[in-house]
Amino acid sequence: MYRTCGVSYFPMKPMNHSDIFDLSNCTLCPRNCHADRLAGNTGFCRETAEIRGARAALLAWEEPCLTGTKGSGAVFFSGCNLGCVFCQNYCLASSQAGRPLSPERLADIFLSLESEGAANINLVTPAHFSPLLVPVLEEAKKRGLRIPVVYNTGSYEKAEAIRRLDGLIDIYLPDLKYVSDELAVRYSRAPRYFAFASAAIREMVRQCPEPCFSDGSHALDAPEGEETPLMLRGVIVRHLALPGQQNDSRAVLRYLHETYGDKIFISIMSQYTPMSQVQGDPLLSRRLTEEEYDALTDYAVELGIDNGFLQEGETASESFIPAFDGTGL
């Protein structure tokens, strides 16, 4: 069944150089930059060991089971360990936008979003800060944070790093962008993307092996017209369909369905927006056509995917990209 979606304050444990969370010799992601981020140096993600963000506010554009009536409490972090040439949030991913956030302030933000009625705390592109977020989440939960925590990632991560988050994350919201390594390198500068992303997602599903919703169900089976229950725990894997890449998109859907079946939800996204940096590319400079998207969703139905989300309406618009102006920080 498809639904439509529109300076450390808390002490860190001592670490040695073999620890994946050791930011003095950063090997947190597949880049293995070995940057001493504690000393203020940066690697591919362009970020040091100081948490930085650019926006914290209610967001109404996530899947319905994440948005609820008031929105998901989205916290957008600066920097990214991917290099997607088509990135819609380029100023954020390239660290051009953002301001420092002390762990104490970030915990306050989480609790403030909860008080505003957020359905969850949505950590957007948090991977390169995950060692710093662990004590913040632990502190926020001690201070009364009760809503689910969503880990919203591009998935170019090591399974070992995801394993360290066990017990702190309620909902994983990973991308699975490509199966093709050639596409991953060409479009995201991410060698062996599928190998790392699939292993990371496997660990996410291990932690959250069954979807759970606020109505007590394990599937979105509420009658049409009734309010969609909120997801409390589970995994939703997103795939952004790119123009001209139907074969790889089909491979993504086939892999996910054959591997996980109804243990996960699959969100097939049509919102690809051609940004200025891809003008001139024969494929990326245009939007996904309605025919391309319909063909992909028809294929999902043929595969037997029941737990899925589709996008309808005009989602491929820069107006859907939030302002990274420090709101809520």
VOGU-3710 file (C-alpha; in Angstrom, 3 decimals, decimal comma):
1> myrtcgvsyf> 0,000/0,000/0,000  1,416/3,365/-0,996  1,022/6,627/0,874  1,731/9,999/-0,676  4,311/12,241/0,883  4,883/15,476/-0,080  34,244/22,510/22,348  32,638/19,591/24,013  30,324/20,315/26,909  29,492/16,718/27,730
11> pmkpmnhsdi> 32,603/14,598/28,366  33,729/12,150/25,724  35,121/8,773/26,727  38,869/8,315/26,256  39,641/6,999/22,799  42,607/5,472/21,044  43,554/5,713/17,392  41,822/2,440/16,555  38,476/3,843/17,688  36,219/4,832/14,805
21> fdlsnctlcp> 34,831/7,671/16,934  38,302/9,163/17,480  38,133/12,522/15,721  41,832/13,212/16,241  42,506/10,700/13,471  39,221/10,640/11,630  38,300/7,382/9,922  34,615/7,760/10,720  33,397/7,359/7,137  34,709/5,504/4,067
31> rnchadrlag> 36,869/8,512/3,125  39,375/7,669/5,897  40,762/11,208/5,807  42,799/10,781/9,040  42,232/14,481/9,733  42,851/15,699/13,265  39,454/17,331/13,627  40,017/17,925/17,339  42,864/20,261/16,355  40,593/22,188/13,996
41> ntgfcretae> 41,563/20,402/10,804  39,036/19,121/8,297  38,721/16,296/5,822  36,274/15,713/2,994  33,261/16,746/5,100  34,855/20,181/5,696  33,981/20,088/9,395  36,076/20,045/12,566  35,058/18,530/15,910  32,773/21,471/16,603
51> irgaraalla> 29,131/20,795/15,804  27,700/23,260/13,310  24,163/23,612/11,990  22,156/25,958/9,792  18,507/25,402/10,686  16,295/23,802/13,337  12,561/23,988/12,705  9,394/22,029/12,073  9,446/20,503/8,591  6,259/19,455/6,825
61> weepcltgtk> 7,841/17,861/3,741  8,803/14,445/5,061  6,843/11,205/4,687  3,412/11,468/6,401  4,297/9,025/9,180  7,251/11,280/10,081  5,527/14,632/9,671  2,340/14,247/11,677  0,124/17,289/12,095  2,819/19,823/13,042
71> gsgavffsgc> 5,947/18,578/11,346  9,194/16,761/11,913  11,699/18,561/14,134  14,453/18,875/11,534  17,959/19,915/12,550  20,160/20,539/9,502  23,873/20,050/10,088  26,640/21,714/8,097  28,985/19,705/5,928  28,644/16,334/4,226
81> nlgcvfcqny> 30,861/13,375/3,369  29,264/13,007/-0,071  30,038/15,127/-3,101  26,781/14,962/-5,040  27,076/17,204/-8,084  23,300/17,733/-8,079  23,000/18,557/-4,361  19,950/20,696/-3,588  21,489/21,848/-0,301  24,888/22,711/-1,737
91> classqagrp> 25,556/25,760/0,451  24,932/23,591/3,508  26,767/20,478/2,326  29,794/22,541/1,320  29,889/24,184/4,768  29,145/27,644/3,388  26,163/27,882/5,723  26,096/27,141/9,419  27,090/28,303/12,863  28,664/26,573/15,873
101> lsperladif> 26,344/24,773/18,279  27,484/23,817/21,741  26,255/20,399/22,867  24,287/22,117/25,621  22,536/24,371/23,102  21,800/21,456/20,787  20,148/19,503/23,594  18,051/22,604/24,328  17,016/22,734/20,655  15,865/19,121/20,715
111> lslesegaan> 13,701/19,765/23,762  12,369/23,013/22,312  11,277/21,270/19,114  9,518/18,648/21,195  7,664/21,381/23,103  6,550/22,865/19,758  4,830/19,595/18,901  7,450/18,017/16,645  6,658/14,422/15,746  10,333/13,524/16,141
121> inlvtpahfs> 13,856/14,924/16,190  15,140/14,643/12,621  18,945/14,725/12,411  19,638/15,725/8,820  23,081/14,737/7,459  24,546/13,978/10,900  27,085/11,266/10,032  30,260/13,338/10,343  29,134/14,555/13,783  27,865/11,244/15,141
131> pllvpvleea> 30,528/10,849/17,888  29,607/14,328/19,153  25,876/13,676/18,952  25,931/10,591/21,165  26,442/12,483/24,457  23,984/15,193/23,323  21,256/12,628/22,698  22,000/10,887/25,976  21,733/14,193/27,829  18,537/15,250/26,038
141> kkrglripvv> 16,909/11,932/26,900  17,948/12,335/30,532  16,318/15,756/30,474  13,033/14,319/29,250  13,190/13,965/25,464  10,501/11,410/24,634  9,804/11,727/20,905  11,607/9,429/18,450  15,007/10,367/17,062  15,402/10,086/13,269
151> yntgsyekae> 18,809/9,561/11,667  18,550/11,062/8,168  21,621/10,130/6,149  23,053/9,778/2,657  24,360/6,373/3,830  28,018/6,689/2,820  28,872/5,352/6,244  30,604/2,480/7,948  28,395/-0,112/9,584  30,650/0,062/12,645
161> airrldglid> 29,774/3,739/13,133  26,049/2,964/12,865  26,511/0,166/15,403  27,759/2,728/17,928  24,377/4,470/17,739  22,411/1,420/18,842  19,817/2,376/21,448  19,896/6,101/20,636  18,163/6,109/17,242  14,516/5,114/16,866
171> iylpdlkyvs> 14,022/5,624/13,140  16,628/5,329/10,438  16,001/7,335/7,264  18,861/6,399/4,916  19,217/7,003/1,202  20,170/4,249/-1,161  21,273/6,355/-4,092  22,943/3,868/-6,419  23,825/0,261/-7,061  26,195/1,231/-9,872
181> delavrysra> 29,650/2,202/-8,642  30,239/4,094/-11,880  27,261/6,349/-11,140  28,284/6,751/-7,502  31,716/7,997/-8,514  30,448/10,197/-11,347  27,626/11,860/-9,445  28,663/11,676/-5,762  32,436/11,113/-5,753  31,740/8,077/-3,601
191> pryfafasaa> 33,712/4,938/-4,517  32,111/1,678/-3,353  28,981/3,568/-2,332  26,683/0,569/-2,610  29,003/-1,704/-0,630  29,175/0,735/2,277  25,576/1,943/2,116  24,085/-1,542/1,925  26,164/-2,672/4,917  25,133/0,410/6,901
201> iremvrqcpe> 21,462/-0,168/6,086  21,809/-3,807/7,122  22,985/-2,618/10,544  20,102/-0,143/10,750  17,597/-2,917/10,082  19,305/-5,097/12,672  18,664/-2,380/15,235  15,133/-1,658/14,038  13,923/-4,952/12,539  10,224/-4,155/12,453
211> pcfsdgshal> 8,291/-0,927/11,823  6,140/0,229/14,745  3,489/2,952/14,621  1,602/5,061/17,122  -1,625/3,116/16,604  0,077/-0,076/17,738  0,345/-1,512/14,237  3,367/-2,650/12,276  2,064/-1,454/8,905  0,330/1,616/7,526
221> dapegeetpl> -3,047/-0,014/7,158  -5,308/2,778/8,400  -8,295/3,368/6,086  -7,938/6,106/3,483  -9,033/9,452/4,841  -7,901/8,738/8,370  -4,858/10,375/9,905  -1,638/8,522/9,180  -0,174/7,096/12,404  3,291/8,253/13,353
231> mlrgvivrhl> 6,255/5,932/13,010  7,832/5,270/16,379  10,509/2,852/15,240  11,687/1,437/11,958  13,601/2,023/8,744  12,506/4,010/5,710  14,944/3,825/2,810  14,727/6,684/0,340  15,683/6,535/-3,302  15,858/9,727/-5,351
241> alpgqqndsr> 15,076/8,796/-8,948  17,458/10,560/-11,311  16,599/11,444/-14,909  17,849/8,880/-17,378  18,894/6,307/-14,764  15,919/3,948/-14,766  18,021/0,784/-14,812  19,952/1,669/-11,686  16,800/2,838/-9,906  15,202/-0,509/-10,671
251> avlrylhety> 18,272/-2,282/-9,306  17,972/-0,293/-6,066  14,303/-1,205/-5,608  14,908/-4,833/-6,505  17,771/-5,151/-4,016  15,797/-3,559/-1,179  12,677/-5,636/-1,737  14,502/-8,927/-2,203  16,672/-8,284/0,861  14,187/-6,847/3,345
261> gdkifisims> 10,658/-7,334/2,055  8,179/-5,706/4,440  10,740/-5,137/7,201  11,366/-1,671/5,765  9,484/1,048/3,939  10,769/2,333/0,619  10,241/5,961/-0,356  10,520/6,554/-4,101  11,257/10,229/-4,566  10,516/12,266/-7,680
271> qytpmsqvqg> 11,748/15,608/-6,349  15,019/15,809/-8,278  15,639/19,495/-8,932  18,193/20,615/-11,548  20,460/23,103/-9,803  22,739/25,644/-11,433  25,866/23,548/-10,939  24,607/20,817/-13,318  23,516/23,027/-16,184  24,975/21,577/-19,366
281> dpllsrrlte> 24,766/17,962/-18,256  22,469/16,246/-20,800  20,623/14,284/-18,117  20,985/16,136/-14,829  20,031/19,489/-16,331  16,438/18,329/-16,764  13,784/17,129/-14,357  12,571/13,594/-14,035  9,693/13,122/-16,466  6,277/11,952/-15,348
291> eeydaltdya> 6,693/8,936/-17,619  10,012/7,986/-15,985  8,552/8,196/-12,507  5,384/6,318/-13,423  7,442/3,553/-15,001  9,533/3,235/-11,845  6,542/3,087/-9,526  4,855/0,572/-11,813  7,991/-1,550/-11,509  7,780/-1,306/-7,706
301> velgidngfl> 4,229/-2,632/-7,858  5,351/-5,466/-10,145  8,041/-6,405/-7,633  5,392/-6,647/-4,926  6,523/-3,700/-2,817  3,656/-2,925/-0,433  5,371/-0,739/2,161  6,116/2,307/0,076  5,738/6,031/-0,307  5,241/7,920/-3,540
311> qegetasesf> 5,492/11,626/-4,240  2,770/13,480/-6,052  2,419/17,057/-7,163  5,088/19,692/-7,830  7,885/18,560/-5,531  10,756/19,314/-7,923  11,021/22,961/-7,006  13,605/25,104/-5,284  10,753/26,433/-3,134  10,884/23,114/-1,265
321> ipafdgtgl> 14,482/23,778/-0,207  14,458/25,429/3,234  16,404/28,567/4,034  19,619/27,745/5,874  19,628/31,045/7,701  20,088/29,959/11,284  16,391/29,673/12,054  15,835/28,037/15,432  19,481/28,015/16,460
//
